[in-house]
Amino acid sequence: MIKQVLFIAKKDFFYSLKDKSLLVWMFIMPLVFFGFIGSTTGGLAGSSGPSNIAIWESVQGMSESDELAKQIIYRLKQENYNTVIFNKVSDLEERKYHFKNYTRRLWLPGNMQKSINKGEQVEIKYASKATGLGNDKDQFSIEKAIYQTLGDILVFKKLNQTIGNIDFDEVNNLSKNIKVDVSSAGEKLNIPSGFNQAVPGILVMFIMMIALSSGSISLFLERQSGVLKRLAATPLTRKEIVYGKWLGKWYMTLLQLVYGMFMGWLLFKIHWGNHIVSIVVVLMLWAAFNAALAVLLGSFAKSEGQVSLIATVSSLLLAALGGCWWPIEITPEWMQKLASFLPTGWIMDILHKLMYFGAHLSEITVQVALMVVLAFLALNLAFKKFKFD
């Protein structure tokens, strides 16, 4: 029996590789997704380095002579911003970047200190090309810096009874009356972002997508063309044919697995951690589960379009909700709970724990057991529902 199963699996595997579109999706598109998703999600988990913000001063040298402008810049630096000053002269100089090239831009009007002394309103403008959480964080930090500056003015006024000649050094050097005692509440989890998140996540998605799309469609076309009927007329048993087809799809997902892990290490410098053997075993189990789903989908599908629709929608939806596109740890609580019920969520949880959170193998036994049960059920169901026509 084993010899016949391996024969069918080998033929099915090599026949699938003749499809040029499959080769593109297996060997080129993963690299595109690795690079694109990794580049665009690099700051989702937070960044410890300073962010650049361009400041436009209405008058050259205002940031050095206007005490209010100096204090705003001082507060922005405390919020972990690297300030770059521009004016009509400096923006025309031969510099790598101009004011308009920066994603964060702040306009400071001229003579702010004089306007404040007269009790006049001062309007500060801010613009950003960022969206989502990054933009919300920037807006909060910049507003915080400006409101702190207003608070500094009030403190200075209380100390000196006048704000005619503001010297914020006196305020900045005041001793702090409130002391915050910071202590550890447990081990810090360095949530992966950028390529560290994208490469494992997109690999999980592509294993599922390749199996459900190419694997299912090839089986459906064999049903439609009568190849499976002719195969059923041979001395091969039904069990040998089903297991052979499943094993052929598994070979295909394993090729995707090995290629993705290797290219992730070679091109994107991904360190797969100290539990690489366990990670490979878990991903092989994930590939086996999706290979079984491919046989199941290819057996009951009524059209090629139906296979493509189900494969694409289910792969993208499960990938998004399971944490393949972004770290599930930064999402709302309801989304994290939902991911704990999804197979993609189990796999990503295992990868994050083993690769980045320093977990022991005993901490992933529940998810591994669930994947074993799910893979067994999928294969058993695929065997029962397998059709030759």
C-alpha positions as CSV (number, residue, x, y, z in Angstrom):
1,M,0.0,0.0,0.0
2,I,2.8,2.4,1.0
3,K,4.5,2.0,-2.4
4,Q,1.3,2.8,-4.3
5,V,0.5,5.8,-2.1
6,L,4.0,7.2,-2.6
7,F,3.8,6.6,-6.4
8,I,0.5,8.6,-6.6
9,A,1.9,11.4,-4.4
10,K,5.1,11.7,-6.4
11,K,3.1,11.9,-9.7
12,D,0.6,14.4,-8.3
13,F,3.4,16.6,-6.9
14,F,5.5,16.8,-10.1
15,Y,2.4,17.3,-12.2
16,S,1.4,20.3,-10.1
17,L,4.8,21.9,-10.6
18,K,4.2,22.0,-14.3
19,D,1.8,24.9,-13.7
20,K,3.8,28.1,-14.3
21,S,1.3,30.3,-12.4
22,L,1.8,28.0,-9.4
23,L,5.5,28.5,-9.5
24,V,5.1,32.3,-9.5
25,W,2.8,32.1,-6.4
26,M,5.2,29.7,-4.7
27,F,8.5,31.3,-5.3
28,I,8.0,35.0,-6.3
29,M,4.9,36.2,-4.6
30,P,5.9,35.2,-1.0
31,L,9.0,37.4,-1.4
32,V,6.9,40.3,-2.6
33,F,4.5,39.9,0.4
34,F,7.4,39.5,2.8
35,G,8.9,42.7,1.6
36,F,5.7,44.7,1.3
37,I,4.0,43.7,4.6
38,G,7.3,43.7,6.5
39,S,8.1,47.3,5.3
40,T,4.6,48.7,6.0
41,T,4.2,47.1,9.5
42,G,7.6,47.9,10.9
43,G,6.2,50.3,13.5
44,L,3.0,48.6,14.6
45,A,4.5,47.2,17.8
46,G,6.1,50.5,18.7
47,S,9.6,51.9,18.1
48,S,12.2,52.9,20.6
49,G,14.1,55.2,18.2
50,P,13.3,58.9,17.7
51,S,10.9,59.9,14.9
52,N,11.7,62.8,12.6
53,I,9.5,65.9,12.6
54,A,10.1,68.9,10.3
55,I,9.4,72.3,11.9
56,W,8.8,75.3,9.7
57,E,9.7,78.7,11.3
58,S,8.3,81.8,9.7
59,V,11.4,83.8,10.4
60,Q,14.9,82.5,10.1
61,G,16.5,81.9,13.5
62,M,13.2,82.1,15.3
63,S,13.7,78.7,16.9
64,E,16.8,80.1,18.5
65,S,15.6,83.6,19.5
66,D,11.9,83.0,20.4
67,E,11.8,81.4,23.8
68,L,8.3,79.9,23.2
69,A,9.5,78.2,20.0
70,K,12.6,76.9,21.8
71,Q,10.4,75.4,24.6
72,I,8.1,73.7,22.1
73,I,11.1,72.1,20.4
74,Y,12.5,71.1,23.8
75,R,9.2,69.4,24.7
76,L,9.0,67.6,21.4
77,K,12.5,66.2,22.0
78,Q,11.3,64.9,25.3
79,E,8.6,63.1,23.4
80,N,11.3,61.2,21.4
81,Y,11.2,63.4,18.3
82,N,14.2,64.4,16.2
83,T,13.4,67.9,15.2
84,V,14.6,69.3,11.9
85,I,14.2,73.1,11.5
86,F,13.3,74.7,8.1
87,N,12.6,78.2,6.9
88,K,12.6,80.0,3.5
89,V,16.4,80.0,3.4
90,S,17.2,76.6,4.7
91,D,14.6,74.8,2.6
92,L,16.3,76.1,-0.6
93,E,19.7,74.9,0.4
94,E,21.2,71.7,-1.1
95,R,19.9,69.2,1.4
96,K,18.8,65.6,1.0
97,Y,15.3,66.4,2.2
98,H,13.1,69.5,2.0
99,F,10.3,70.4,4.4
100,K,7.7,68.9,2.2
101,N,9.5,65.5,2.1
102,Y,8.9,64.8,5.8
103,T,5.9,62.7,6.9
104,R,5.4,64.9,10.0
105,R,5.4,68.7,9.6
106,L,4.7,71.4,12.1
107,W,4.3,75.1,11.3
108,L,5.3,77.6,14.0
109,P,4.1,81.2,13.4
110,G,6.4,84.1,13.9
111,N,6.7,86.2,17.1
112,M,4.8,83.7,19.2
113,Q,6.3,85.1,22.4
114,K,5.1,88.6,21.7
115,S,1.6,87.3,20.8
116,I,1.4,85.4,24.1
117,N,2.5,88.5,26.0
118,K,-0.3,90.5,24.4
119,G,-2.8,87.8,25.1
120,E,-3.4,87.0,21.5
121,Q,-4.2,83.6,20.1
122,V,-1.4,81.6,18.5
123,E,-2.2,79.0,15.8
124,I,0.2,76.1,15.4
125,K,-0.5,73.8,12.4
126,Y,0.4,70.1,12.1
127,A,0.1,67.8,9.1
128,S,1.0,64.1,8.8
129,K,1.0,61.5,6.0
130,A,0.6,58.7,8.5
131,T,-2.7,57.0,9.2
132,G,-4.2,54.7,11.8
133,L,-2.4,54.0,15.1
134,G,0.8,55.8,14.1
135,N,-1.0,59.0,13.3
136,D,-3.0,58.8,16.6
137,K,0.2,58.4,18.5
138,D,1.9,61.3,16.8
139,Q,-1.0,63.6,17.3
140,F,-1.2,62.8,21.0
141,S,2.5,63.3,21.5
142,I,2.6,66.6,19.7
143,E,-0.5,68.0,21.5
144,K,1.1,66.8,24.8
145,A,4.3,68.8,24.0
146,I,2.3,71.9,23.2
147,Y,0.1,71.7,26.3
148,Q,3.2,71.1,28.4
149,T,4.6,74.3,27.0
150,L,1.4,76.2,28.0
151,G,1.7,74.7,31.5
152,D,5.3,75.9,31.6
153,I,4.1,79.4,30.9
154,L,1.7,79.2,33.8
155,V,4.4,77.9,36.1
156,F,6.7,80.7,35.0
157,K,4.0,83.3,35.6
158,K,3.4,82.0,39.1
159,L,7.1,82.3,39.9
160,N,7.6,85.7,38.4
161,Q,4.2,87.4,38.3
162,T,4.9,88.5,34.7
163,I,5.7,86.8,31.4
164,G,7.4,89.8,29.8
165,N,10.8,88.0,29.4
166,I,10.3,84.3,29.6
167,D,13.2,82.1,30.6
168,F,12.1,78.5,30.5
169,D,15.4,77.3,31.9
170,E,14.1,78.3,35.3
171,V,11.0,76.2,34.8
172,N,12.8,73.2,33.3
173,N,15.3,73.1,36.2
174,L,12.6,73.0,38.9
175,S,12.6,69.9,41.0
176,K,9.8,67.5,40.4
177,N,7.2,67.4,43.1
178,I,5.6,64.2,41.8
179,K,7.8,61.1,41.6
180,V,6.7,58.1,39.7
181,D,8.0,54.8,41.1
182,V,8.4,52.4,38.1
183,S,8.8,48.7,38.7
184,S,8.5,45.6,36.6
185,A,5.0,43.9,36.5
186,G,6.5,40.8,34.9
187,E,8.6,39.8,31.9
188,K,8.4,42.2,29.0
189,L,7.2,40.7,25.8
190,N,9.0,42.2,22.8
191,I,6.1,42.1,20.3
192,P,7.5,41.3,16.8
193,S,7.0,43.8,14.0
194,G,8.3,44.4,10.5
195,F,9.9,41.4,8.9
196,N,10.0,39.4,12.2
197,Q,6.2,39.4,12.1
198,A,5.6,39.4,8.3
199,V,7.8,36.5,7.3
200,P,6.3,33.8,9.6
201,G,2.8,35.2,9.2
202,I,2.8,35.4,5.4
203,L,4.4,32.0,5.2
204,V,1.5,30.6,7.3
205,M,-0.9,32.3,4.9
206,F,0.8,31.1,1.7
207,I,0.9,27.5,2.9
208,M,-2.9,27.7,3.3
209,M,-3.5,29.6,0.1
210,I,-1.4,27.4,-2.1
211,A,-3.0,24.2,-0.7
212,L,-6.6,25.5,-1.0
213,S,-6.2,27.1,-4.4
214,S,-3.8,25.1,-6.5
215,G,-4.3,21.8,-4.6
216,S,-8.1,22.0,-4.7
217,I,-8.3,23.2,-8.3
218,S,-6.0,20.4,-9.7
219,L,-8.1,17.8,-7.9
220,F,-11.4,19.4,-9.2
221,L,-10.0,19.4,-12.8
222,E,-9.1,15.7,-12.5
223,R,-12.7,15.0,-11.4
224,Q,-14.1,17.1,-14.3
225,S,-11.8,15.6,-17.0
226,G,-12.4,12.0,-15.9
227,V,-8.9,11.3,-14.7
228,L,-10.0,10.2,-11.3
229,K,-12.5,7.8,-12.9
230,R,-9.8,6.2,-15.0
231,L,-7.6,6.0,-11.9
232,A,-10.5,4.3,-10.0
233,A,-10.6,1.6,-12.7
234,T,-7.0,0.6,-11.9
235,P,-6.1,-2.0,-9.3
236,L,-5.4,0.8,-6.8
237,T,-7.8,1.0,-3.8
238,R,-9.8,4.0,-2.9
239,K,-7.7,4.4,0.3
240,E,-4.5,4.4,-1.7
241,I,-5.8,7.0,-4.1
242,V,-7.1,9.4,-1.4
243,Y,-3.9,9.1,0.7
244,G,-1.8,9.5,-2.3
245,K,-3.6,12.7,-3.4
246,W,-3.4,14.1,0.1
247,L,0.3,13.3,0.4
248,G,1.0,15.0,-3.0
249,K,-0.7,18.2,-1.8
250,W,1.4,17.9,1.4
251,Y,4.6,17.7,-0.6
252,M,3.6,20.9,-2.3
253,T,3.0,22.7,1.0
254,L,6.2,21.4,2.4
255,L,8.1,22.8,-0.5
256,Q,6.5,26.2,0.2
257,L,7.4,25.8,3.9
258,V,11.1,25.0,3.2
259,Y,11.5,27.7,0.6
260,G,9.8,30.4,2.8
261,M,11.9,29.6,5.9
262,F,15.1,29.6,3.9
263,M,14.4,32.8,2.0
264,G,13.2,34.5,5.2
265,W,16.6,33.6,6.8
266,L,18.7,34.5,3.7
267,L,17.0,37.7,2.5
268,F,15.2,39.1,5.6
269,K,17.6,37.9,8.3
270,I,14.9,36.0,10.3
271,H,16.2,34.1,13.2
272,W,13.9,31.2,13.7
273,G,14.9,30.8,17.3
274,N,16.3,28.0,19.5
275,H,13.2,25.8,18.9
276,I,13.6,25.6,15.1
277,V,12.9,21.8,15.0
278,S,9.7,22.3,16.9
279,I,8.7,25.2,14.6
280,V,9.3,23.0,11.5
281,V,7.2,20.2,13.0
282,V,4.4,22.5,13.8
283,L,4.4,24.1,10.4
284,M,4.5,20.6,8.8
285,L,1.4,19.8,10.8
286,W,-0.2,23.0,9.6
287,A,0.7,21.9,6.0
288,A,-0.8,18.5,6.5
289,F,-4.0,20.1,7.8
290,N,-4.3,22.3,4.7
291,A,-3.5,19.5,2.4
292,A,-6.4,17.6,3.8
293,L,-8.6,20.7,3.3
294,A,-7.5,20.8,-0.3
295,V,-8.6,17.2,-0.9
296,L,-11.9,18.0,0.8
297,L,-12.6,21.2,-1.1
298,G,-11.6,19.6,-4.4
299,S,-14.0,16.8,-3.8
300,F,-17.2,18.7,-3.2
301,A,-16.7,21.8,-5.3
302,K,-19.0,22.3,-8.3
303,S,-16.9,24.7,-10.3
304,E,-13.4,26.1,-10.7
305,G,-14.7,29.5,-9.7
306,Q,-16.2,28.2,-6.5
307,V,-12.9,26.7,-5.6
308,S,-11.0,30.0,-6.2
309,L,-13.6,32.0,-4.3
310,I,-13.6,29.8,-1.2
311,A,-9.8,29.4,-1.2
312,T,-9.1,33.1,-1.6
313,V,-11.7,34.4,0.8
314,S,-11.0,31.9,3.5
315,S,-7.2,32.2,3.3
316,L,-7.2,36.0,3.5
317,L,-9.9,36.2,6.2
318,L,-8.3,33.6,8.4
319,A,-4.9,35.2,7.9
320,A,-6.1,38.7,8.9
321,L,-8.1,37.5,11.9
322,G,-5.5,35.0,13.1
323,G,-2.6,37.5,13.2
324,C,-0.7,36.7,10.0
325,W,-0.7,40.3,8.7
326,W,0.0,42.1,12.0
327,P,0.9,41.2,15.6
328,I,-2.3,40.0,17.2
329,E,-1.0,41.3,20.5
330,I,-1.6,44.9,19.5
331,T,-5.2,44.3,18.4
332,P,-8.3,44.9,20.5
333,E,-9.2,42.3,23.2
334,W,-12.1,40.9,21.2
335,M,-9.9,40.2,18.2
336,Q,-7.3,38.4,20.4
337,K,-10.1,36.2,21.8
338,L,-11.4,35.5,18.3
339,A,-7.9,34.5,17.2
340,S,-7.7,32.0,20.0
341,F,-10.5,30.0,18.3
342,L,-8.9,30.0,14.8
343,P,-6.3,27.6,13.5
344,T,-4.2,30.5,12.1
345,G,-4.3,32.1,15.6
346,W,-3.0,28.9,17.1
347,I,-0.1,28.7,14.7
348,M,0.9,32.3,15.1
349,D,0.6,32.0,18.9
350,I,3.0,29.1,18.7
351,L,5.5,30.9,16.5
352,H,5.5,34.0,18.6
353,K,6.0,32.1,21.8
354,L,8.8,30.0,20.5
355,M,10.6,32.6,18.4
356,Y,10.2,35.8,20.4
357,F,8.7,35.2,23.9
358,G,11.1,32.6,25.1
359,A,8.4,30.0,25.8
360,H,9.1,26.4,26.6
361,L,7.6,23.5,24.6
362,S,5.3,22.7,27.5
363,E,3.6,26.1,27.0
364,I,2.4,25.2,23.4
365,T,1.0,21.7,24.1
366,V,-2.6,22.8,24.0
367,Q,-2.3,24.5,20.6
368,V,-0.3,21.6,19.2
369,A,-2.9,19.1,20.4
370,L,-5.6,21.1,18.8
371,M,-3.8,21.1,15.5
372,V,-3.3,17.4,15.6
373,V,-7.0,16.8,16.3
374,L,-8.0,19.3,13.6
375,A,-5.6,17.7,11.0
376,F,-6.9,14.2,11.8
377,L,-10.5,15.3,11.5
378,A,-9.8,17.1,8.2
379,L,-8.1,14.1,6.8
380,N,-10.8,11.7,8.0
381,L,-13.5,14.0,6.5
382,A,-11.6,14.3,3.2
383,F,-11.4,10.5,3.0
384,K,-15.2,10.1,3.6
385,K,-16.2,12.9,1.1
386,F,-13.7,12.0,-1.7
387,K,-15.4,11.7,-5.1
388,F,-14.2,10.3,-8.3
389,D,-16.7,12.3,-10.4
